[in-house]
């Protein structure tokens, strides 16, 4: 079946899915293959469950509703691109090393004050998630906000060819996924694929003009909008109180000062707030709506969340971590006024050759901050600690040293915390998703 015929079928459907377990009547099932599963094996069950069609790439399959193609993933991407061509609203693509999902959600909240917004669910931002985001976009939305992630060169460019953004925003460029990219320079090149695509296709870049790396990348671009001058407006914003539990913002918009509180932990989130405010002003969202949207937003899914457990105040930032985001989170945490402080940090994964120095830098930062107890989880932190043990800087209670506990897994850390039963602490929990630090929350 060609793409045009499949698109006509899609227009008659109730949507698309890649999960045969949650089929709704009238959906099209795309039978994707993965390292441990083959969706082709579930095509018949999807039809039986009410799917309008099952798109497969196993030529041995046939029967009513079975659509055989050369490659299911390529077909889904082509169908998404075909749908995108028929969508006439602005499409804002968001990528970056840190803060992609938070910025995407803030931008979505702000633009929702102007019109209906469809955006990436969760962090479904890869070669599967972007097509699904587009294919679930209704015809009547005013804005489409698409998050894009990448672990290798060329991925952002490939996602741009599917989503065809009209506007783009890079939150920042830092040292993450070095293992896949090979070097920081390659990270920079990969993330800037969004800028290059927009530049070549008449799109508009919205960029942080306080970030030297990003400012350098937009040099010479015809359509580049700085955060400080979005459209006909002027904007400056910074933390109003560095020592509060949540970020307070002082923003000057068109010469008028506005002060408000957010639901986000950490002054490092100010750039995410500025991005959303700049996008809102560029699209002429009323200032009152922008401020209300940002101040009303509450993070979820362990991203800069502040929760009270009854025993402790817990800052849940355990969805992802890399050296730059870890340094910023610890720095913000150190500035808090709290009688007792503890950090529970998990290994930072996918750093390649930067892994050892990255983990050593975190330990060195903690040593420079007396009075903070540390629970470090994972083999990478344990290996990095060897550089400091000879200096007696990791012995619990050593004057000028770091009071640290090391555990190979989150389960073992959770058991120790359950027995230790910390109370009255302010606790930062941060690490890479693969360490599964959420397992320690019941012990806090």
C-alpha positions as CSV (number, residue, x, y, z in Angstrom):
1,X,0.0,0.0,0.0
2,X,1.4,3.4,-0.9
3,X,1.5,6.3,1.5
4,X,-1.4,8.2,0.0
5,X,-3.6,5.1,0.3
6,X,-2.5,4.5,3.8
7,X,-3.1,8.2,4.6
8,X,-6.7,7.8,3.5
9,X,-7.0,4.8,5.7
10,X,-5.5,6.8,8.6
11,X,-8.0,9.6,8.1
12,X,-10.8,7.1,8.6
13,X,-9.2,5.6,11.7
14,X,-9.5,6.3,15.4
15,X,-5.7,7.0,15.5
16,X,-2.5,4.9,15.6
17,X,-0.8,2.8,18.2
18,X,2.3,0.7,18.6
19,X,1.0,-1.2,21.6
20,X,-1.2,-4.2,20.8
21,X,-2.2,-4.5,24.5
22,X,-4.1,-1.2,24.5
23,X,-5.8,-1.3,21.1
24,X,-8.9,0.9,20.8
25,X,-11.6,0.0,18.2
26,X,-10.8,1.6,14.9
27,X,-7.0,2.3,15.5
28,X,-4.2,1.4,13.1
29,X,-1.6,-0.9,14.8
30,X,2.0,-0.4,13.6
31,X,3.9,-3.6,14.3
32,X,7.3,-2.3,15.3
33,X,10.3,-4.6,15.8
34,X,12.6,-4.0,18.8
35,X,15.6,-5.7,20.4
36,X,13.4,-8.0,22.5
37,X,10.0,-8.0,20.7
38,X,8.5,-8.3,17.3
39,X,5.2,-6.5,16.8
40,X,4.4,-8.7,13.8
41,X,3.6,-11.5,16.2
42,X,0.8,-9.5,17.6
43,X,-0.8,-8.2,14.4
44,X,-3.6,-10.9,14.3
45,X,-4.4,-10.2,18.0
46,X,-4.6,-6.5,17.2
47,X,-7.1,-7.1,14.4
48,X,-9.1,-9.4,16.7
49,X,-9.2,-6.6,19.3
50,X,-10.8,-4.2,16.9
51,X,-7.9,-2.5,15.0
52,X,-8.9,-1.1,11.7
53,X,-5.6,-2.3,10.2
54,X,-2.2,-3.8,11.3
55,X,0.8,-2.5,9.4
56,X,3.5,-5.2,9.3
57,X,6.7,-6.0,7.5
58,X,6.6,-9.8,7.7
59,X,5.6,-10.8,4.2
60,X,4.3,-14.2,5.4
61,X,1.4,-12.4,7.1
62,X,-1.9,-11.9,5.3
63,X,-5.6,-11.6,6.0
64,X,-8.2,-9.0,6.4
65,X,-6.8,-5.7,7.8
66,X,-3.2,-6.7,7.3
67,X,-1.1,-4.1,5.4
68,X,2.3,-5.4,4.4
69,X,5.1,-2.8,3.9
70,X,8.9,-3.0,3.5
71,X,9.7,-1.4,6.9
72,X,7.0,-0.5,9.5
73,X,9.1,2.3,11.2
74,X,9.9,4.0,7.9
75,X,6.3,3.8,6.9
76,X,5.1,5.3,10.1
77,X,7.5,8.1,9.7
78,X,6.4,8.7,6.1
79,X,2.8,8.7,7.2
80,X,3.6,11.2,10.0
81,X,5.4,13.5,7.5
82,X,2.4,13.3,5.1
83,X,0.1,14.3,7.9
84,X,2.4,17.1,8.9
85,X,2.2,18.6,5.4
86,X,-1.5,19.1,5.9
87,X,-1.1,20.8,9.3
88,X,-0.9,24.6,8.9
89,X,-0.3,25.7,12.5
90,X,3.2,26.7,13.9
91,X,5.3,23.7,14.9
92,X,7.8,24.5,17.6
93,X,10.6,21.9,18.0
94,X,12.5,21.8,21.3
95,X,15.8,20.0,21.9
96,X,18.9,20.4,24.2
97,X,21.0,18.6,26.7
98,X,19.0,19.6,29.8
99,X,15.5,20.9,30.4
100,X,13.8,19.7,27.2
101,X,10.8,18.2,28.8
102,X,10.3,21.0,31.4
103,X,10.7,23.6,28.7
104,X,8.3,21.8,26.4
105,X,5.7,21.6,29.2
106,X,6.1,25.3,30.1
107,X,5.9,26.4,26.5
108,X,2.7,24.2,26.1
109,X,1.2,25.8,29.2
110,X,2.0,29.3,28.0
111,X,0.8,28.9,24.4
112,X,-2.4,27.2,25.7
113,X,-3.4,30.7,26.9
114,X,-3.6,31.7,23.2
115,X,-5.1,28.6,21.6
116,X,-5.3,24.8,21.6
117,X,-1.9,23.1,21.8
118,X,-0.9,19.6,21.0
119,X,2.5,18.5,22.4
120,X,4.8,15.5,23.0
121,X,3.5,13.2,25.7
122,X,6.0,12.8,28.5
123,X,9.5,12.6,26.9
124,X,8.3,10.6,23.9
125,X,10.9,12.4,21.8
126,X,12.6,9.9,19.6
127,X,12.2,8.3,16.1
128,X,9.1,6.5,17.4
129,X,7.7,9.2,19.6
130,X,7.9,12.1,17.1
131,X,5.8,10.3,14.4
132,X,3.3,9.3,17.1
133,X,3.1,12.9,18.3
134,X,2.3,14.1,14.8
135,X,-0.2,11.4,14.0
136,X,-2.1,12.1,17.2
137,X,-2.3,15.8,16.4
138,X,-5.9,17.0,15.8
139,X,-6.6,19.2,12.8
140,X,-7.9,22.1,14.9
141,X,-4.9,22.8,17.1
142,X,-3.4,26.3,17.1
143,X,0.2,25.1,18.0
144,X,2.2,21.9,17.9
145,X,5.1,21.6,20.3
146,X,7.5,18.7,19.5
147,X,10.3,17.6,21.8
148,X,13.3,16.0,20.1
149,X,16.0,13.9,21.7
150,X,19.1,12.5,20.2
151,X,21.9,10.0,21.2
152,X,23.7,10.1,17.8
153,X,24.6,12.4,15.0
154,X,21.9,13.0,12.4
155,X,19.0,12.1,14.7
156,X,17.7,15.7,15.1
157,X,18.0,16.3,11.4
158,X,16.0,13.1,10.7
159,X,13.3,14.2,13.2
160,X,13.1,17.6,11.6
161,X,12.4,16.0,8.2
162,X,9.4,14.3,9.7
163,X,8.1,17.2,11.9
164,X,9.1,20.1,9.6
165,X,9.2,22.7,12.4
166,X,8.5,26.3,11.7
167,X,10.2,27.4,14.9
168,X,12.9,25.8,17.0
169,X,14.5,26.2,20.4
170,X,17.6,24.6,21.9
171,X,17.6,24.8,25.7
172,X,21.3,24.4,26.1
173,X,24.2,22.2,24.9
174,X,26.1,20.3,27.6
175,X,28.0,17.1,28.2
176,X,25.5,14.3,28.0
177,X,25.4,11.1,25.8
178,X,29.1,11.5,25.0
179,X,29.2,7.7,24.7
180,X,26.9,7.9,21.6
181,X,28.3,11.2,20.1
182,X,32.0,10.6,20.8
183,X,32.8,14.1,21.9
184,X,31.4,17.3,23.2
185,X,32.0,18.9,19.8
186,X,29.8,16.2,18.2
187,X,27.1,17.0,20.8
188,X,27.2,20.6,19.8
189,X,27.0,19.7,16.1
190,X,24.1,17.2,16.7
191,X,22.0,19.6,18.7
192,X,22.6,22.4,16.3
193,X,21.1,20.3,13.5
194,X,17.8,21.9,14.5
195,X,19.2,25.4,13.8
196,X,20.6,24.3,10.5
197,X,17.4,22.7,9.4
198,X,15.4,25.8,10.3
199,X,17.9,28.1,8.5
200,X,17.7,26.0,5.3
201,X,13.9,25.9,5.4
202,X,12.9,29.4,6.3
203,X,12.2,28.6,9.9
204,X,12.7,30.8,13.0
205,X,15.1,30.1,15.8
206,X,14.2,31.3,19.3
207,X,17.5,31.4,21.3
208,X,19.0,32.2,24.7
209,X,21.1,35.2,24.0
210,X,22.7,34.9,27.4
211,X,24.2,31.6,26.3
212,X,27.4,32.2,24.3
213,X,27.4,28.8,22.6
214,X,23.8,29.2,21.3
215,X,24.4,32.9,20.4
216,X,27.4,31.8,18.3
217,X,25.4,29.1,16.5
218,X,22.8,31.6,15.3
219,X,25.4,34.1,13.9
220,X,24.4,35.0,10.3
221,X,20.9,33.4,10.5
222,X,18.2,35.6,8.9
223,X,15.4,34.6,11.3
224,X,16.8,34.3,14.8
225,X,14.8,35.7,17.8
226,X,16.6,36.2,21.1
227,X,14.9,35.6,24.4
228,X,15.4,39.3,25.3
229,X,13.6,40.6,22.2
230,X,10.8,38.3,21.2
231,X,8.9,40.0,18.4
232,X,8.0,43.5,19.3
233,X,8.6,42.9,23.0
234,X,11.5,43.2,25.5
235,X,12.1,40.6,28.2
236,X,14.6,40.1,31.0
237,X,14.2,37.6,33.8
238,X,16.2,36.2,36.7
239,X,15.8,34.5,40.1
240,X,14.1,36.8,42.6
241,X,15.3,34.8,45.6
242,X,18.2,32.3,45.3
243,X,17.5,30.7,48.7
244,X,13.8,29.7,48.4
245,X,12.7,26.1,48.0
246,X,11.1,26.9,44.7
247,X,12.2,29.3,42.0
248,X,10.9,32.9,42.4
249,X,11.1,35.0,39.2
250,X,11.6,38.7,38.7
251,X,10.8,39.5,35.1
252,X,10.7,42.8,33.2
253,X,8.5,42.7,30.2
254,X,8.2,45.8,28.1
255,X,9.6,47.9,31.0
256,X,7.1,46.6,33.6
257,X,8.4,44.5,36.5
258,X,6.6,41.3,37.4
259,X,7.5,39.1,40.4
260,X,6.0,35.6,40.8
261,X,6.6,32.2,42.3
262,X,6.9,29.0,40.3
263,X,6.5,25.3,41.3
264,X,10.0,24.4,40.1
265,X,13.0,23.7,42.3
266,X,16.3,25.4,41.4
267,X,17.4,28.7,40.0
268,X,18.9,26.8,37.0
269,X,15.3,26.5,35.8
270,X,15.2,30.2,35.0
271,X,16.4,29.6,31.4
272,X,13.4,27.2,30.9
273,X,11.1,29.8,32.2
274,X,12.7,32.5,30.0
275,X,12.3,30.2,27.0
276,X,8.5,29.8,27.6
277,X,8.0,33.5,28.3
278,X,9.9,34.4,25.1
279,X,7.8,31.9,23.1
280,X,4.6,33.3,24.5
281,X,5.6,36.9,23.8
282,X,6.6,36.0,20.2
283,X,3.2,34.6,19.6
284,X,1.4,37.5,21.4
285,X,0.1,35.6,24.4
286,X,-1.1,38.3,26.9
287,X,1.5,39.0,29.6
288,X,-1.0,38.1,32.3
289,X,-1.6,34.7,30.7
290,X,2.1,34.0,30.4
291,X,2.7,34.7,34.1
292,X,-0.3,32.8,35.2
293,X,0.7,29.8,33.1
294,X,4.3,29.7,34.3
295,X,3.3,30.2,38.0
296,X,0.6,27.6,37.8
297,X,2.7,24.9,36.2
298,X,3.6,22.0,38.5
299,X,6.3,19.5,37.4
300,X,5.7,15.8,37.5
301,X,7.6,12.5,36.8
302,X,10.5,13.3,39.1
303,X,11.5,16.5,37.4
304,X,12.3,19.4,39.8
305,X,9.4,18.3,42.1
306,X,9.3,19.4,45.7
307,X,7.3,17.0,47.9
308,X,6.6,16.8,51.6
309,X,6.7,13.2,52.9
310,X,5.7,13.8,56.5
311,X,9.2,13.1,57.6
312,X,11.4,15.1,55.1
313,X,11.2,17.6,52.3
314,X,12.3,15.8,49.1
315,X,13.4,17.4,45.9
316,X,12.7,14.7,43.3
317,X,14.9,15.4,40.2
318,X,15.7,11.8,39.5
319,X,14.6,11.4,35.8
320,X,17.9,12.2,34.3
321,X,21.4,13.5,35.1
322,X,24.7,14.6,33.4
323,X,27.6,16.6,34.8
324,X,26.2,20.0,33.9
325,X,22.7,19.3,35.3
326,X,24.1,17.7,38.4
327,X,26.4,20.6,39.1
328,X,23.5,23.1,38.8
329,X,21.2,21.1,41.0
330,X,23.7,20.6,43.7
331,X,24.6,24.3,43.6
332,X,21.0,25.3,43.9
333,X,20.5,22.8,46.7
334,X,23.5,24.2,48.6
335,X,22.0,27.6,48.6
336,X,18.8,26.5,50.4
337,X,18.3,27.4,54.0
338,X,17.8,24.1,55.8
339,X,19.0,22.7,59.1
340,X,19.8,19.3,57.8
341,X,20.6,18.4,54.2
342,X,21.2,15.2,52.4
343,X,21.9,14.4,48.7
344,X,21.1,11.0,47.2
345,X,22.8,10.9,43.8
346,X,22.9,8.1,41.2
347,X,25.4,7.4,38.6
348,X,25.4,9.5,35.4
349,X,25.2,7.1,32.5
350,X,26.2,7.3,28.8
351,X,29.1,9.7,29.4
352,X,31.8,7.6,27.7
353,X,35.3,8.9,28.2
354,X,33.9,11.7,30.4
355,X,32.4,9.4,32.9
356,X,35.3,9.2,35.4
357,X,36.1,13.0,35.4
358,X,32.4,13.8,35.5
359,X,31.8,11.7,38.6
360,X,34.9,13.0,40.3
361,X,33.7,16.6,39.7
362,X,30.5,15.8,41.5
363,X,32.4,14.4,44.5
364,X,34.8,17.3,44.5
365,X,31.8,19.7,44.5
366,X,30.2,17.8,47.5
367,X,33.5,17.9,49.4
368,X,33.5,21.7,49.0
369,X,30.1,21.9,50.7
370,X,30.4,21.0,54.3
371,X,27.3,19.9,56.3
372,X,25.7,17.9,53.5
373,X,25.3,14.1,54.0
374,X,25.7,12.2,50.8
375,X,24.3,8.8,49.6
376,X,26.0,7.9,46.3
377,X,24.5,5.1,44.3
378,X,26.1,3.0,41.5
379,X,29.5,1.6,40.6
380,X,30.7,4.8,38.7
381,X,30.5,6.9,41.9
382,X,32.3,4.2,43.8
383,X,35.1,4.0,41.2
384,X,35.5,7.8,41.1
385,X,35.7,7.9,44.9
386,X,39.1,6.2,44.8
387,X,40.7,9.5,43.7
388,X,39.8,11.0,47.1
389,X,40.1,8.2,49.6
390,X,43.9,8.5,49.9
391,X,43.4,12.1,51.0
392,X,41.0,11.0,53.7
393,X,38.3,13.2,52.2
394,X,35.5,10.6,52.1
395,X,35.8,9.3,55.7
396,X,32.5,10.0,57.5
397,X,33.0,12.7,60.1
398,X,36.4,13.7,58.9
399,X,36.9,17.4,59.5
400,X,36.7,19.1,56.1
401,X,35.7,15.8,54.5
402,X,32.5,14.4,53.0
403,X,30.1,12.3,55.1
404,X,29.3,9.7,52.3
405,X,27.7,6.3,52.0
406,X,28.1,4.2,48.9
407,X,25.7,1.6,47.5
408,X,25.9,-0.4,44.3
409,X,22.1,-0.3,43.7
410,X,19.1,1.8,44.5
411,X,17.5,-1.2,46.3
412,X,20.4,-1.4,48.7
413,X,20.4,2.3,49.3
414,X,16.7,2.1,50.0
415,X,17.2,-0.6,52.6
416,X,19.9,1.5,54.4
417,X,17.7,4.5,54.3
418,X,14.8,2.5,55.7
419,X,17.0,1.4,58.7
420,X,18.6,4.9,59.1
421,X,15.1,6.5,59.0
422,X,16.2,10.2,58.3
423,X,13.8,12.8,59.6
424,X,13.7,16.5,59.4
425,X,16.0,16.6,56.3
426,X,15.8,18.5,53.1
427,X,16.9,15.8,50.5
428,X,17.9,16.2,46.9
429,X,17.5,13.0,44.8
430,X,19.1,13.1,41.4
431,X,20.5,10.5,39.0
432,X,20.2,8.9,35.6
433,X,17.0,7.1,34.9
434,X,18.7,3.8,34.6
435,X,19.7,3.9,38.3
436,X,16.0,3.9,39.2
437,X,16.4,6.2,42.2
438,X,12.6,6.3,42.6
439,X,13.1,3.1,44.6
440,X,14.4,5.2,47.5
441,X,11.3,7.4,47.8
442,X,9.3,5.1,50.1
443,X,12.2,5.2,52.6
444,X,12.1,9.0,52.8
